[in-house]
Amino acid sequence: MLDRRSFLLGSAAGVALLPMACRAQVAQPPRAASVDGLSAPVEIVDDRWGVPHIRAATKADAFFGQGYVVARDRLFQIDLAHRRELGRMAEAYGAAFAEHDAAARLFHYRGDLDAELARIPAEVLACVRGYCAGINARVAEVMRDPALLPPEYRILGVMPMRWEVRELVLARGGSVGNADDEIRRARLAALGLLDLDAIVAPLRPAWKLAVPAGLDVAKVSEADLGVLQLGGLPFGPGTPTRDPDAPLDAANAGSNAWTVAGSRTATGRPILANDPHLGIGGFGPRHVAHLTAPGLDVIGGGAPGLPGIMQGHTDRFAFGRTNFHIDQQDLFVLDLDPADPERYRHGGGWKRFDRFEVDVAVKDAAPRRSVLRHSVQGPVVAHDPARGRATVLASVGMQPGGSGVFAMVAINLARDWASLKQAFALHPSPTNFHYADVDGNHGWQVIGFVPQRTRGDGLMPVPGDGRYDWTGLRDFRALPSEYNPAKGWFASANQNNLPANWPRDRIPAFSFRDPYRYDRIADVLAGQRKHTIADSVALMHDTLSTPAKRFLALLPTRPSAGAAAAARMLAGWDARLEKDSGAAALFEIVWRDLTQRMLAAIVPERARGLVDEIAPSELLRRAASQPAMVDAALAAGWTQAQRLLGDDPAAWHWGTLHQVRIAHPLSRIPAIAAAFPAIEGEGSGGDGFTVMARWLGGGPGWRTGGGASYLQVIDVGDWDRSVMLNLPGQSNDPASAHYRDQYAPWIAGAMQPMPFSRAAVDAAGTSRTTLSPGGASTS
């Protein structure tokens, strides 16, 4: 068993514990390049873990360096996402992508872009411009020397795009979000089965579902989602590939974070830990970088293609984040004018859609013209004159100030809790923001924009005649926070953390998660008076399953003959989902079987297409009164375990099933699959309800589909003792030493150093690049 406490890696002794692959790198000769867009030279020191440390003379040049290195390491990843959001896929990949391009352009901001830019502080805007210029500098390099192009470009016959700040503000992105939940509830109401919605998603806080006045639920259908149902991009031989930029399944989106005050740590310094839960299986969702300039010193994980660092620390404070829950979308149903379907009922009369005709460029073909419509509420996702209706997706992202592209930079430039509040005003997405500083303070602030609804609760589609329109947005000032809590620690794990006395009319959402991860974190932190970095690392990798513990209490005392072996094996289990545990594998198999049996028993046939999953808390509640069903699941689970893992239970391991496989998102294209070897071969513990979140992917398999791919534990003030992991590595280039070098450490829970001081960075450096202003020469 791995002793995770040995992987502090904050000292020379810790570094000696690293896998040989990390220590065997040979220092590379210095490189110099002349690039456009800089005001002064920038030095980039890459360390042995592939993390670039950028040293610049100005803040804007430091963000230039970040743009340059993310394009160096992840060019195709960011280019593909950018091209998709701009609606420019068909011009590179052909006619099959044209409808996706039209849908992307539907979610382009139609307001005043100059006004959007004018609201951004000049320093923040300059840094984002620098980031784009850095990407463009790398694009210019690879255009001059095609040998530098990532392999995808040669295989697919395309070239990367240049970036502009205005385009980042223009492209707001559109996704189904919770609109499908609204449709499900309306359709259940039409069947007279609205109570069944609590099986799928119990409302937290508790709330009574009611059909909005004026909504005809009998007319609601999946067709009302319109272009939100387009699905994955049509790459590959005949079948769409997995969407490389798809949003997470809402049931799994989340993260863990905690801050511990110095009064409760062994060193007297605060500790901040954070592990965002993101998709696992395709492009790595984080890229780590370190940016330094006068007045700026920040390191951590950023989202490739988004300027700035999302989780990490400056020289003054550490910061992390988890998803908070704000319902930022509503689906509006419009009645069309029977005499003119370009008009819809609103405000007691008929109002005309804003129409936009866009020509989508298509490779080797004539442009495709599409008609896009907006109503007063937002983009029209479905327009159906035959049914006399249209549907509109209102979203925070389409409102003035709804672009989040500047938020991370503003946070990175802040110096303390007070100046962070200015940055929060630029942050629309719902987030628990965690903070701890060198003065010993720690805090939590919910940030994000909350729609002000005229009426309604956002849980079902609503009539678009004006009665339910939004009247504005509230920002972080209307959301909860806590500074230096008396208990000495604070944690968030997507649970309902609204204060007990929170006003009922200001509840921002009802989608908070089962509190299993939070409860475990809280139990551990409350019992540790001298918390350490090693304690946080161990907690991040904790596999104790609360649902499993509660299921064990339901084991029959007199099982049937078929269930006896399973009951016996689970009765002696500690409810930890360790990768080497056979009982953990059996539990997961039994749990899945019990889920299917329960759904079959309680969901009428006519609703099974709508209610195809059950919340764990609901499953456990109902299973407590169904001992025969539990017994049958145990018997079937034992048989299935033998089929999957063999006849010898001593050889069963959860990790054998729960494999971690990372492949290129376009790997259905044979040449891509050949050029980018899958990163695989190891299994993982955990599931979606353990602190070490490693949930199952979609479909009938058992593979890991997502979880904490980036992890950090920050020693606030003694920064070089901080540690991190970034699965599977920093680079998407299969020829790079950093293509998969963090896969094995991630599997083992072996945290890697996070050097920050100049001396620590220089000691860990393996290559240096100097970028100088102007010219086009490279040496």
N, C-alpha and C positions, 0 to 999 in steps of 0.2 A: 504494500500500500504506500502511495506517495505521501511523504511528510511535507505538506504544502508550506509549513512554517519555515522550512529550510530555504524557500525561494524568495527571500527578502530582496536580494540582489541590489542592495543599496550601498554596498561596500566592495572593496577588492575581493574579499572572501566570497561574497555573493556572486560576483562575476565569474569566479572560478567554477561555479556550478553549472554554467551554461552548457547546452549541447555543443558538441565539437563543431557542428556545422556553422554555428554562430561565431566561434572563435578562430576558425580557420581562414577567414578572409584575409587577403593580402592587400595592403595599401596600394591604391591606384595612383598613377602619375597625375599631377595637377592638370586641369583643363581650363582654357580661357576662351571666351566667346564675346563678340561684339553684337549687341542687340539694340533694337529700337525700343524706346519707351521708358528708359531709365534716366534719372537725373544725376546719378553717381554710381560708381562700381558697387556691386553686390557680391559677397562671398557666400558660397553654399558649402557647408561641411556635412557630408553624409556619414552617419555613424554605422557601426557594424550591424545594426538592425534595420538599416535602410531609411532611417529617419533623417530628413534634411534639416539642417540648422542654418537659417538664413540670417546673414549679418548685413544690414543696410544702413545707409546714412540718413534716410527719411522713412517715415511710416509707410508712405505710399509705395516706396521702392521695396519695402519688406513684403508688402502684399503682392507686388509684382513678382517677387521671388516665389511666393506661395503659388501663384498662378502658373509660373514657369515649371515648378517641380511637380505639381499635380498633373500638368500636361505631359511632362516627361515620363511619369510613372503610370498614368491612367488616361492617356489621350483618347483612345477609342471609347472608353466608358463615358467620359464627360461629353465627348462630341456626339455620340449617339443620343444621349439624353437631351442635349441642347437642340439637336436637329429635330428630335421628335416634338419637343415643346414648341418649337417655332413653326411646326407644320411644314417641314421641308424634307420629308422622307422620300416622297415619290420622285423628286428630282434626281435623287441618287440611286434609289432602289427599284423604281418602276411603278406601274399603274396600280398594283395591288395595294399600295400604301396611300393612295389618294384620299380615300374616305377617312383614314386615320389623320391625315394632314388637315382635312376640313374640320374634323372634330377638335383637333388641337387649336386651330385658329378661332373656333367658337369661344374658347376660353382665353382669348387675347383681350387685354384691357382696352376698353373703348373710350376711356376718359382722356384727360389732358396729361400726356406723359411729361411735359415740361413742368406742370404743377406738381406731379409726383416727385420729380427730381428736386424741385425747389424746396420741398419740405425736409430734405435730407441734409444734415449738417455737412458743411463744406469738407471737413477733414475726413468724414466717413465716406463721402462720395469720391473724394480723391483716392482713397485706398481701394475702393471697389473698381474704379477706373484702372488703378495700377494692377489689380488682379487680372482683369481682362487683358491688359497690355502684356502681362507675363505669359498668359496662355497664347496670345497671338505671336509673341516672340518665339516660343517653341514651335508653333505651327509654321512660322516662316523658316525655321531651321530645317524641319523635316521636308518642307516643300523644296528647299534648295538641295537637300541631300536625301532623296527617297530611300536610301539605305537605312535611314533612321526611322522610317515609318513603322508603326506597329504592324504585325503581320495581317491583321484584319483588312487593312486598306488595300494591300496587294491582292488578297484573296477576293475581296468584294468589288474591287475596281473603283473605289471612291477616294476622295480626298477630304481632309478635315476642313471645318468651317472656321472663319474668324469670329471673334466675339465682340459684342458692343454692349455697353451698359444699358442703353435704351431697350435692347431686346430682352435683357434680364427682367426689366420692369414690365415690359409688354406681356410676356408669356406667364400667365398665372397658373396654368395647369388645372385640369379638371378630372375628377375621379368620382366614382360612385359614392364614396364616403359612406354615410349612413342612409342614403336615399333608398337602398334596397331594404333596409330595416323598416322604413316608413311604408314601403309598398307591401311588405310582408304583413305588417299589422293591419293595414287596410283590408287586405284580402282575407285575413283571418276574421276580421269583423264582418265581412260580407258573408262568411260561412257560419256566423254565429259562434265562433270559437276563439274570440279574442283572448280569453283567459289562457289559452295555450302559449301565448307569446312569452309568458313567464318561464316556460320550460327552456326556451332558447336563450333568453336574455332577461333575467330578473331585473327590474328597475331598481337602481340604487342612486339616490335615496328612494325609499318606497314612494310609490305614486300610483294613482288610479288612472288607468288608460280610459280615454273617452274619444269617441269619433268627433272630429271638429264639425261644428255647425256648418251646413252647406255642402259637405263632402258626400258625394254619392259613392259609397264604397263598392257597390256592385259594378261600377264602371272602371275601377282601378285594376290595372294589369301590369305585367312585366313590360309590355310595350311602352308604358309611360316612362321607362328609363331611357328609351331612345338610344342615342349614340353612346350613352354610358355603358352599353352592353357590347361594344365592338370587340372587346377581347384583346388577345395578344397580337403583336406585330407579325405579319405573315412571312417571316423568314423560313427557310428550310424547304426540303423536298416535299411539298404538298401539304404540310401541316404548320400551323403557327408555332413558333418557338415560345418558350417561356418569356414573358415580358420582362426585359432587363430592368425596367423602372417601375414595375407594378407596386401599388401600395400594399402594405401588409394586410393580412386577414385581421379584421378588427378585433377578433377574439384573442389574438396573440400580441397585438401591438402593445408595447409597454417598455418598462425599464425598472431597474432598481437604483436607488441613490440614498446615501446617508451621510450625515455630518456628525462628528463627535467633538464636543468641546474639549479644550485642553485639560479641563478639570477632571475629565474621565479618561485620559490617555496616559500611557506610561511615560511619555516624554514631556507632557505639559503643553504640547502643541496640538492644534486641531488636526483631525484627519477627515478627508472627504473621499468617498468612494462612489463610483458610478459605472454602470455597465448597461448601456443602451441596448435594447432587444430589437434586433433587426433581422432581415432575411439572411439565411445561410444557404449557400448552394450556387450562387452566381458571383457577380462582381462584388468585391469587398466594399461594404458601405462606408468605411472610414479610411482616411488617409492622414497619417500623423505628420505634423510639421512644427517647427520651432521658428518663430519670427522675432528678430531683435532689431531695434533702431532706437535712437534717442527718444525716451518716453514710451517705449513699447518693448515688452519682453513676454511673449506668450507661447506656450507649447500645448499640444494636445491633438485630439482627433477632430478632423473636419469632414464634412460631406463633400466628396469630389464634385466640383462644379459650383459649389457655394462658397463665396469668399469668407474667410475667417475660420476660427476654431470654435467648435461646438461644445466640447468637453475638455477641460484641461486646467491650466493655471497660468497666471501672470506672475510677475515678481512680487505682487502684493496680495493676491487672493487666488484661491482655487474655486472652480465652478463646475457644476454638473447639472444634469437635467433628466427628468422623466416626463412621460406623457401625462398631462392633466386632461380632464374631460370637459370640453366645451362643445356644445352642439352648434357647429358653425355653418350648417347647411339646412335648407328647407326646400322641399319639392312643392311647387305651386302648380295647380291644375287650372288651366284657362279655358273658358268657353269661347269658341270661335264664332264670329259673325257668319250666319248661314249665307248671307249675300256676298260676303267678302272675307275669305279666310285669312287675309292679311291684317284683320282687325280682331281684337279680343275685348271681352267685357271687363271694364275697370272703372271704378268710381262712379257708377250709375250710368255709364255710357259706353261707347266703343272707342278704343284707342288703337292706333296703328303701330304695328311692330317696327322697330328700327331694323332695316334690312341692309345686309352687307353682301355684295357679290364678290367672291374671291376666286381668282384663277390659280389653281394649284399646278405648278410646273411638274411635268412628268417626263422621266427619262425615256428618250426615243419615242415620244408620242406628243400629241397636242395637249395643251393645258386642259385640265378639268375644271369647269366652272361649278361652284357650289354657292347656294344661297344660305346665308346665316342670318338668324333672327335673334334679337334681344327684346325682352319686354322691360317694364319698369323694374321687375324683380331681378332680372339677369338673363343669362343665355337660355335660349329655347332648345331643349335637348330632344324633344319630339314634337312634330307638327303634323297633325293627322286630320285634314279637312273631312275625310270620309266619316270619321267619328265625331267631328265637330269639337275637337279638343286639342290642346297643346299642353306640354309640361315644361316647366322652367326650373332650373337648379339655381337657387340663390345661395351664394357662398360669401364668406368673409373675404376670401382671396380675391374676389372680383370687385371689392369696394375700394374707394380711394384710401390709400395707405395700406392696402391689403398685401402688398408684396413684402415678403420676408427677406429679400436678398441682402439688405443692409444690416440686419439685426446682429449677426455674429460679429461683424467688424466693430459695430458700436460697443458691444459687450467687451470685446478684446481691448478697446481703447480706454475703457473705464479704469478708474484708479481705486474706487472704494464703493461701498454700498450706496452712498448718496448719488454718485455719478452713474452708477448702474441704472438707477431709476429713469434717467434720461434715455438710456439705451432701450429700456423695456418698452418705451413708447413706440419703438420701431419693430416690435416683435409681435406679429399677429397670431402665431400658432400657439395652441394651448400647452403650457409647460409648467411643471414644478421646477423652479430654478433654485438650485442649492448653492450655498456660498460659505466660505470660511476664509478668514484673512490672517495676516501675520500679527495683527494686534490682539488675536484671540477671539474675535467675534465670529459667530456663524449664524446664518439665517436662511429663510425659505420665503420665496415670493411666487405666487401663481401669476404667470404672465400670459397674455393672449387677448384677443378681442372677442367680446360677447355680443351677439346680435340683440338689439332691443326689439322685441316682437310686440306688435300692437295687441295681439291676443294669441292664445294657443301655447303649446308646450314643445313644439318641434318634433313630436313623436309620430305623426302621420302626415301625409300630404294634406295641403290646405287649399281652399279656393283662392284663385288669383285675382279676385275682383276688387281687391284693395282692403278688405277687412282684416287681413292677416299680414299686411306688408310690414317690413322692418322700418323703424324710424331712426336708426342710428346704431352706433357701436359703443360699448363700454370698454375701457382698457384695464390695465393691471390695477389701477387705483380702486376699482370696484371688486377686487378679488382678494382672497385671504393671504395673510403672510404672518411670519413669526420671526422675531429677532432675539437671539440668545435665549432660547427656551430654558426654563428653570430645570427641566429634567436633564439637560446637558447633552442631548442628542436629538436628531430629527431624521426621519426616514420617509421615503415615498416609494411606493411600488404599484401605482395605478389604482390603489384602493380609494374608497370614498374618504377624502381627508378634508371635507368641508367641516368647519367648526359646528359643534352641536347646536348652537343657537343661530345658524345661518338662516336668513330670511327665506321663506318658502317661495316668494315671488322673484328671488334672485338666484335660484338653483340653475347653474349653467348647463347641466346635462344630467342624464339618468343612466349613463352607460359605464359607471365605475365598475371595476373588476372584483371578483371574489378576492378577499383579503388574505389569501393563504401566504403569499410571499411576504407581504408586510408583517403579518402576525409572527412569522418565524424570525424575521429581521428584528422586530421589536423585542421578542423574547430574548434573543441573544444579546442585543445591545443593552437592554435593561439589566442584565445579569453580569456585565463586565465593567468593573470599576477602573481598570487600567488597560484600556483598549490599545492595541498595537496595529501596526501595518499588517503583520502576519495574521492578526485576528480578522481584519477586513478581508484579506485574501481568502482566508478559510471560509468566511461567511459567503463571499461571492461564489464559492464552489460547494456550498452546502446543498446536499441532495435529500434532506429530510422532507418527505411528502406528507402534508397535512391530510389531503384526501385519502392517501393510503392508510394513514393512522386511523382515520375514521372508518374506513372500509374494514380494517382488521377487527374492529369492534362488532361488525356484522357477521363475522364468520360463524357458521353453524356449530353448535356444540355436539350435535349428532349428525354429521354430514352423511349423505348417501354414499353408496359404495363408489360411484363414479367421481364424487367430489372429495372423497376422503384424502387422497394424496395431495391435492391442491390445498385443502384446508390445513393439513398438517404442515406443509412447507411454508405457507404464509403465516401460520401461527407462531413460528419461530423466527420471524423476520423483524428487523428493526425499522421498517418503513423508509429506508434510505434507498434511493434509486441510483446506486453505484453501478458503474458500467460492468463490473465483474460479478454482479449479483444475479444469481439465477432466479431468486424470488422476485426481484424487481421486474425481470422479464415476464414472469408468470403473472404478476399483478397487472402489468400493462395489457396483456392479452385478455385476462379476465375482465378488466375494466372496459375494454372495447366491446367485448361480447355482452356484458351487462347493459351497456349503453344501447346497443341495438335491440336487445330484448325489451328494455323499458320503453323505448320509443314505439316499438311494435304494439306494446300493451296499452299505451295511454293516448296515442295519436290516431284519430280516425283516418281511414284510408284517404278520404278526400282532402286531408290536410298534410299528408306526408311529404308532399313536394315543398311545403312551406316550413314544416317543423322537422328538420333532419338532424338536429343536434340537441344536446341537453347540457345545461350548465352543471358543473360538478356538484355544487351545493344542492341543486334540485335532485340530481340523481341519487345522492346519498340520503336525502330526506325521504324520497319515495322508496328506496331500496330497504330502508329500515322496517317497512311494513310488508316486505315481499321476500320472506326467507326462502321460499321455494325457488324464486327467480335467482336469488344469490347462489343457491345450491346448484342450479342448472348452469349458471355462468361459470362456476368453479369447475364443474365436470367438463364442460365444453372447452374451457380455457386450458385445462390440463391436456386434453387431446390435441388441441391446436399447438400447444407448446412442444409436444412431442413431434408433431409434424414439422414444425419450423426449426427446432433445435436438437432433435434427436431423442433417443429413448432414455439416455442417462441424464437425470436432472442435475447431477454434480457437474456436468459440462455446460450447463446453460449459463449464458451471460446476457444481460440487457444490452451491452455494447455490441454484441453480435448482430442484433436486429437494428439497433439505433445508430446506424452508420452515419458518418459525416463525410459527405461527398460534395466537392465543389467543382463545377464545370462551367465553361464559358456559356453565357446565356444563349448564344447562337450555335451551340454545339450540335444541333440537328443538321447543320450544314457540314457535310463530311470533311471538307478541307479545314474548316474551323476546328472541328473535333480533333483532327490529326495534328494541327499546329499548336493546340493548347491542351496538353495532357490533363486529364482530370486529376484533381488532388483528392486522394482517397486512401482507404486502407485501415482507418481507425474508427472505433465506435465511441460513443459518449454515454455518460450517465445523465440523470435529470430528465425532466419533461417540462411542460408549460406551467406547472404549478409549484415547482421547486425554486428556491432562490437562484440556484444555478439553472437558469431557464434554458432549456433545449427542447423546444416543442417539436411535435411530429409534423412532417410535411403533409400536404394534401394527398388524397388517394388512399389506397388500401395498404400501402407499405408502412415501414416503421422508421424510415430515414429521418434524420434531423432536418427540420425545415427552417429553423430560425432560433434565435436566442441572443445571448450576450457575445457578439463577435468582437467588440472592442471593450476592454476593461481597463480601468485606471484606479489606483489607490494613491492619493496625494498626501504626502507628509508636509503640512503647511508650514513653510518657513525653512525647513531643511529639505529643499526641493530635490536634491540629488538622491534622496532616499525613496523618492516616488517610483512606482512601478506600473507597467502597463502590458497589454497584449493587443494585437491587432490581426485577426484572422483574415486570410491565410498568410498575408505578408503585404509589404508596401507596394509592390509592383505587379502589374498585370502582364508583364513580359515573361514568357516561359524561359527565356534565356537568362533572366536575372536571378542572382542569388537570393533575392527577396520575393520571388514568386510564391514560395510556399514555406519559407523558413520559420514562420510562426505557427504552422499547422501542428506540429508535434508538441511544442510548448503549450499551445492552447488546449490540446487534448489532455495533457498532463497537469494543467493548472500551474505551469511554471512561469510565473510573471517575469517580464524582462525589464531591465533598467530603463529609466527615463532621464538620461543626463540633461542637466539644465545649465549649471554654471559653466563659464567659459573653459575652465580647466578640465571639468569632466567631459565636456563635448570634445575638446581637443584630444583628450586621452582615448576617446572611443572612436575618433574619426578614421575613416578608411579612404576617403576621397575628397578632393576640393575642386570646386568650380568657381571661377571668377567671371561674372558677367559685367561688361563695360558698356557705356552708352555709345550708340551709333554704330554704323558700319554693318557689314555682313560677313565678317571673317570668323572662322572657328579654328582653334588649334588644339 
